Amino acid sequence: MKPVLKMSVLAATILLAVGCQDEKTSAPAETAEPAAQVEQTAAEATKAFESEDQKAAYAIGASLAQYLSANLEQQKELGLELKKEDVLAGVSDVFDGNSRLSQEETQQALQELDKRVSDMMMSKAKVEAEENAKAGDDFRAEFEKQEGVKKTESGLLYIVETEGQGDKPKETDKVKVHYKGTLVDGTEFDSSYKRKQPVTFPLNQVIPGWTEGVQLMPVGSKFKFVIPPELAYGSQANPSIPANSTLVFEVELLDIEKVKPGEEAAEDGHSH
Protein backbone atom coordinates (compact mmCIF):
# COMPACT_ATOMS: atom_id res chain seq x y z
CA MET A 1 0.00 0.00 0.00
CA LYS A 2 2.85 2.43 0.69
CA PRO A 3 4.00 2.70 -2.97
CA VAL A 4 0.43 3.46 -4.06
CA LEU A 5 0.02 6.13 -1.40
CA LYS A 6 3.36 7.69 -2.26
CA MET A 7 2.56 7.84 -5.96
CA SER A 8 -0.89 9.30 -5.27
CA VAL A 9 0.54 12.08 -3.10
CA LEU A 10 3.22 12.95 -5.64
CA ALA A 11 0.74 12.87 -8.49
CA ALA A 12 -1.56 15.18 -6.54
CA THR A 13 1.21 17.73 -6.26
CA ILE A 14 1.61 17.62 -10.03
CA LEU A 15 -2.12 18.34 -10.32
CA LEU A 16 -1.63 21.48 -8.25
CA ALA A 17 1.50 22.53 -10.11
CA VAL A 18 0.13 21.92 -13.60
CA GLY A 19 -3.19 23.50 -12.68
CA CYS A 20 -1.42 26.65 -11.62
CA GLN A 21 0.72 26.55 -14.76
CA ASP A 22 -2.36 26.19 -16.97
CA GLU A 23 -3.88 29.27 -15.40
CA LYS A 24 -0.69 31.20 -16.08
CA THR A 25 -0.58 29.96 -19.67
CA SER A 26 -4.19 30.89 -20.41
CA ALA A 27 -3.81 34.42 -19.08
CA PRO A 28 -3.50 37.12 -21.78
CA ALA A 29 -0.05 38.53 -22.41
CA GLU A 30 0.64 41.81 -20.67
CA THR A 31 3.32 44.41 -20.83
CA ALA A 32 5.95 44.53 -18.11
CA GLU A 33 4.54 45.83 -14.83
CA PRO A 34 6.18 48.64 -12.88
CA ALA A 35 8.38 47.46 -10.02
CA ALA A 36 5.97 48.75 -7.38
CA GLN A 37 3.08 46.84 -8.96
CA VAL A 38 5.15 43.63 -9.11
CA GLU A 39 5.94 43.96 -5.41
CA GLN A 40 2.28 44.56 -4.67
CA THR A 41 1.28 41.45 -6.66
CA ALA A 42 3.79 39.32 -4.76
CA ALA A 43 2.52 40.65 -1.45
CA GLU A 44 -1.06 39.87 -2.43
CA ALA A 45 -0.06 36.32 -3.40
CA THR A 46 1.47 35.81 0.02
CA LYS A 47 -1.69 37.12 1.72
CA ALA A 48 -3.75 34.61 -0.30
CA PHE A 49 -2.85 31.93 2.25
CA GLU A 50 -5.40 31.89 5.04
CA SER A 51 -3.02 30.34 7.57
CA GLU A 52 0.57 29.28 8.12
CA ASP A 53 -0.57 25.65 7.84
CA GLN A 54 -2.00 26.32 4.40
CA LYS A 55 1.19 28.06 3.34
CA ALA A 56 3.32 25.21 4.65
CA ALA A 57 1.16 22.62 2.91
CA TYR A 58 1.45 24.54 -0.34
CA ALA A 59 5.24 24.69 0.04
CA ILE A 60 5.38 20.91 0.54
CA GLY A 61 3.31 20.41 -2.59
CA ALA A 62 5.48 22.77 -4.62
CA SER A 63 8.64 21.03 -3.46
CA LEU A 64 7.28 17.58 -4.33
CA ALA A 65 6.12 18.78 -7.73
CA GLN A 66 9.59 20.10 -8.52
CA TYR A 67 11.13 16.79 -7.48
CA LEU A 68 8.72 14.70 -9.52
CA SER A 69 9.06 16.93 -12.57
CA ALA A 70 12.82 16.36 -12.51
CA ASN A 71 12.23 12.64 -12.01
CA LEU A 72 9.97 12.44 -15.07
CA GLU A 73 12.65 14.21 -17.11
CA GLN A 74 15.24 11.63 -16.04
CA GLN A 75 12.93 8.79 -17.03
CA LYS A 76 12.34 10.49 -20.36
CA GLU A 77 16.09 10.37 -20.98
CA LEU A 78 15.88 6.58 -20.58
CA GLY A 79 13.18 6.41 -23.25
CA LEU A 80 10.06 6.31 -21.08
CA GLU A 81 7.16 8.55 -22.07
CA LEU A 82 5.30 9.21 -18.82
CA LYS A 83 2.96 12.05 -19.66
CA LYS A 84 1.72 14.51 -17.06
CA GLU A 85 -1.76 14.26 -18.55
CA ASP A 86 -1.91 10.55 -17.72
CA VAL A 87 -0.61 11.17 -14.21
CA LEU A 88 -3.27 13.83 -13.68
CA ALA A 89 -5.95 11.51 -15.06
CA GLY A 90 -5.05 8.90 -12.45
CA VAL A 91 -5.26 11.47 -9.66
CA SER A 92 -8.57 12.84 -10.88
CA ASP A 93 -10.13 9.36 -11.27
CA VAL A 94 -9.10 8.33 -7.76
CA PHE A 95 -10.44 11.55 -6.26
CA ASP A 96 -13.73 10.93 -8.08
CA GLY A 97 -13.84 7.30 -6.89
CA ASN A 98 -13.60 5.99 -10.47
CA SER A 99 -10.08 4.53 -10.68
CA ARG A 100 -9.54 2.28 -13.67
CA LEU A 101 -7.10 0.21 -11.61
CA SER A 102 -7.64 -1.63 -8.37
CA GLN A 103 -5.13 -1.11 -5.57
CA GLU A 104 -3.50 -4.42 -6.45
CA GLU A 105 -3.30 -3.49 -10.14
CA THR A 106 -1.85 -0.10 -9.25
CA GLN A 107 0.83 -1.66 -7.10
CA GLN A 108 1.66 -4.20 -9.81
CA ALA A 109 1.92 -1.48 -12.45
CA LEU A 110 4.33 0.47 -10.25
CA GLN A 111 6.43 -2.62 -9.61
CA GLU A 112 6.56 -3.30 -13.34
CA LEU A 113 7.63 0.32 -13.92
CA ASP A 114 10.42 -0.06 -11.38
CA LYS A 115 11.64 -3.17 -13.21
CA ARG A 116 11.49 -1.47 -16.60
CA VAL A 117 13.48 1.50 -15.30
CA SER A 118 16.03 -0.82 -13.70
CA ASP A 119 16.42 -2.89 -16.87
CA MET A 120 16.78 0.20 -19.04
CA MET A 121 19.39 1.69 -16.72
CA MET A 122 21.37 -1.55 -16.72
CA SER A 123 21.18 -1.75 -20.51
CA LYS A 124 22.30 1.87 -20.86
CA ALA A 125 25.15 1.35 -18.40
CA LYS A 126 26.29 -1.75 -20.30
CA VAL A 127 26.38 0.11 -23.62
CA GLU A 128 28.27 3.04 -22.07
CA ALA A 129 30.78 0.68 -20.43
CA GLU A 130 31.42 -1.04 -23.77
CA GLU A 131 31.86 2.32 -25.48
CA ASN A 132 34.28 3.48 -22.77
CA ALA A 133 36.31 0.28 -23.09
CA LYS A 134 36.56 0.70 -26.88
CA ALA A 135 37.52 4.38 -26.58
CA GLY A 136 40.20 3.46 -24.05
CA ASP A 137 41.60 0.69 -26.25
CA ASP A 138 41.84 3.08 -29.20
CA PHE A 139 43.44 5.81 -27.09
CA ARG A 140 46.08 3.51 -25.62
CA ALA A 141 46.91 2.07 -29.05
CA GLU A 142 47.59 5.58 -30.38
CA PHE A 143 49.45 6.71 -27.27
CA GLU A 144 51.74 3.67 -27.42
CA LYS A 145 52.93 4.78 -30.86
CA GLN A 146 54.33 8.05 -29.53
CA GLU A 147 58.08 8.43 -29.19
CA GLY A 148 59.39 7.72 -25.70
CA VAL A 149 56.35 5.78 -24.47
CA LYS A 150 57.13 2.67 -22.43
CA LYS A 151 54.83 -0.21 -21.53
CA THR A 152 55.09 -2.51 -18.54
CA GLU A 153 54.07 -6.17 -18.45
CA SER A 154 50.80 -5.23 -16.73
CA GLY A 155 49.82 -2.91 -19.60
CA LEU A 156 50.66 0.37 -17.87
CA LEU A 157 51.85 3.02 -20.34
CA TYR A 158 54.04 5.95 -19.36
CA ILE A 159 56.34 8.60 -20.69
CA VAL A 160 59.03 10.45 -18.75
CA GLU A 161 58.49 14.20 -19.04
CA THR A 162 61.11 15.16 -16.43
CA GLU A 163 63.71 12.77 -15.00
CA GLY A 164 64.47 13.37 -11.32
CA GLN A 165 67.67 12.49 -9.49
CA GLY A 166 66.22 11.33 -6.18
CA ASP A 167 65.38 7.92 -4.77
CA LYS A 168 62.54 5.76 -6.06
CA PRO A 169 59.78 4.89 -3.57
CA LYS A 170 58.84 1.42 -2.46
CA GLU A 171 55.30 0.09 -2.26
CA THR A 172 55.34 0.47 1.53
CA ASP A 173 56.37 4.15 1.43
CA LYS A 174 54.25 7.26 1.63
CA VAL A 175 54.67 9.62 -1.30
CA LYS A 176 54.03 13.32 -1.71
CA VAL A 177 52.78 14.21 -5.19
CA HIS A 178 51.15 16.78 -7.37
CA TYR A 179 48.89 15.35 -10.08
CA LYS A 180 46.13 15.88 -12.61
CA GLY A 181 43.75 13.16 -13.78
CA THR A 182 41.70 13.17 -16.99
CA LEU A 183 39.59 10.83 -19.06
CA VAL A 184 40.66 9.98 -22.60
CA ASP A 185 38.42 12.73 -23.98
CA GLY A 186 40.29 15.31 -21.90
CA THR A 187 37.68 15.69 -19.17
CA GLU A 188 39.47 16.53 -15.93
CA PHE A 189 38.12 14.67 -12.89
CA ASP A 190 40.72 15.53 -10.26
CA SER A 191 43.68 17.85 -9.77
CA SER A 192 45.86 18.68 -6.79
CA TYR A 193 47.15 21.62 -8.82
CA LYS A 194 43.71 23.22 -8.77
CA ARG A 195 43.49 22.68 -5.03
CA LYS A 196 46.98 24.22 -4.77
CA GLN A 197 47.90 21.50 -2.32
CA PRO A 198 50.04 18.42 -2.94
CA VAL A 199 48.81 15.10 -1.61
CA THR A 200 50.55 12.56 0.63
CA PHE A 201 49.37 8.96 0.76
CA PRO A 202 50.59 5.37 1.23
CA LEU A 203 51.56 3.98 -2.15
CA ASN A 204 49.95 0.60 -1.41
CA GLN A 205 46.52 2.15 -0.78
CA VAL A 206 45.75 3.50 -4.24
CA ILE A 207 44.78 1.98 -7.59
CA PRO A 208 47.24 -0.60 -8.99
CA GLY A 209 48.32 1.67 -11.84
CA TRP A 210 49.50 4.28 -9.35
CA THR A 211 51.16 1.75 -7.05
CA GLU A 212 53.16 0.35 -9.95
CA GLY A 213 53.81 3.56 -11.82
CA VAL A 214 54.99 5.83 -9.02
CA GLN A 215 57.59 3.23 -7.98
CA LEU A 216 59.25 3.87 -11.36
CA MET A 217 59.74 7.56 -10.53
CA PRO A 218 62.82 9.07 -8.88
CA VAL A 219 61.97 11.99 -6.61
CA GLY A 220 61.84 15.17 -8.69
CA SER A 221 60.38 13.40 -11.73
CA LYS A 222 57.26 14.15 -13.70
CA PHE A 223 55.66 11.24 -15.58
CA LYS A 224 52.57 10.90 -17.70
CA PHE A 225 50.69 7.64 -17.11
CA VAL A 226 47.96 6.06 -19.23
CA ILE A 227 46.27 3.47 -17.04
CA PRO A 228 43.97 0.78 -18.50
CA PRO A 229 40.69 0.03 -16.66
CA GLU A 230 41.98 -3.19 -15.08
CA LEU A 231 44.69 -1.17 -13.31
CA ALA A 232 42.24 1.58 -12.35
CA TYR A 233 38.58 1.20 -11.34
CA GLY A 234 37.54 -1.46 -13.85
CA SER A 235 33.79 -1.83 -14.29
CA GLN A 236 33.11 0.21 -11.17
CA ALA A 237 31.58 3.57 -12.02
CA ASN A 238 31.31 6.76 -9.99
CA PRO A 239 29.95 10.23 -10.82
CA SER A 240 33.27 11.49 -12.22
CA ILE A 241 34.78 8.28 -13.66
CA PRO A 242 32.56 6.07 -15.87
CA ALA A 243 32.89 2.29 -15.93
CA ASN A 244 35.77 0.78 -17.94
CA SER A 245 37.55 4.11 -18.20
CA THR A 246 41.17 4.43 -19.24
CA LEU A 247 42.70 7.14 -17.06
CA VAL A 248 45.42 9.64 -17.92
CA PHE A 249 47.53 11.09 -15.11
CA GLU A 250 50.29 13.67 -15.00
CA VAL A 251 52.23 13.03 -11.79
CA GLU A 252 55.07 14.88 -10.08
CA LEU A 253 56.85 12.97 -7.29
CA LEU A 254 57.86 15.58 -4.72
CA ASP A 255 59.05 13.50 -1.79
CA ILE A 256 59.13 10.10 -0.09
CA GLU A 257 58.17 9.49 3.52
CA LYS A 258 59.05 6.17 5.06
CA VAL A 259 56.18 4.49 6.92
CA LYS A 260 57.21 3.68 10.48
CA PRO A 261 56.64 0.10 11.72
CA GLY A 262 53.15 -0.31 13.16
CA GLU A 263 51.98 3.04 11.79
CA GLU A 264 48.51 2.96 10.29
CA ALA A 265 48.38 5.38 7.43
CA ALA A 266 45.11 7.15 6.83
CA GLU A 267 43.67 6.61 3.38
CA ASP A 268 43.46 9.63 1.15
CA GLY A 269 40.07 10.53 -0.30
CA HIS A 270 41.14 11.81 -3.71
CA SER A 271 40.65 9.98 -7.02
CA HIS A 272 44.09 8.52 -7.65
VENDAQUI-V369197 format. One record per helix or strand of 2 or more residues. SS is the DSSP state (helix for helix, strand for strand). FROM is the first residue (numbers start at 0). LEN is the number of residues. If there is no record, write none. Layout:
{{SS/FROM/LEN} {SS/FROM/LEN}}
//
This chain:
{{helix/1/25} {helix/34/13} {helix/51/27} {helix/83/12} {helix/102/42} {strand/149/2} {strand/156/6} {strand/173/10} {strand/187/4} {helix/191/4} {strand/198/4} {helix/202/3} {helix/207/7} {strand/221/6} {helix/228/3} {strand/246/11}}
//
